[in-house]
Amino acid sequence: MAVSYKKLWKLLIDRNMKKKDLRTAANISTTTLARLGKDENVSTEILSKICTALNCDVGDIMEMVPDDIRGSENE
């Protein structure tokens, strides 16, 4: 299983927020934002900061997807 943050990016669009707005609101680094953009793992502390900043639940910003599905989307 792999992690996908597509829900996070859709939520930002819905709220008319840019990634830099999220970075400031959640007090996360540009490196962490880059990891999120690559669907890489981040700590639960980071996820908690993002959820607090966006007033949402972790299920609203990420999901677990089978590796084969994630791989076919990136082709």
N, C-alpha and C positions, 0 to 999 in steps of 0.2 A: 504494500500500500504506500501511496505517496500523498503528500499534502498539496492542496491547491488553495491559493488565496484569491481566486477569481471573485468570490463573494465580497471580499474586502474592496477590490477595485470597483465593483458595481455599486457598492454602498457609498464610496467616495463620489462617484458620478451622481448618484441620486441626491447626495447632500451638497452637490456643487463644490466639492473640496478637491484641492490638488494634493499630490503626494507631499509637497513641502508643507502644506497646512497640517496634514496628519503628523508629519515629523515633529513639527512645533508643538501641536496639541498633546501628543503622546510622549514628548520628550525622548525620542529615539534617534539614533544616529543615522547618518546617510548609509553607512555600511549595513545596518539592520534593514533599512528600507530596500537596499539592493538585494539582500538575501530574500526578502519577501517577494520582490519582483521576479526572482528566479525560482520561486516555489521551494526554497530551501527551508530546513527546520530552523526555528527560532525558539527561544526559551519561553516557558509559560509566563515568566515575569513580563516579557515583551508583549505577549498576547493580552495579558491583564492590563497593561498600560494602554494598549490600543482600544480594548473594550471599554475601559473607563473613559477615555477621551471621546469615544463615539457613543457612549451610553448604550452598549449592545452586549450581546452574549457571544462567546467564542464561536458558536455554531453559525453566527451571522457573518463571520469574516473568513472562515476557513472550512474545508471539508476534506475528508480522506477519500481518495480515488484509487481504484486499482491501477497498478503500474502500466498495464497495457493500454488503458484508456488515455492516461496522461501522455504516454509516449506517442500515440497516434495523433493527438491534438497538436503536438509540437512539430510534426512533419510538414 
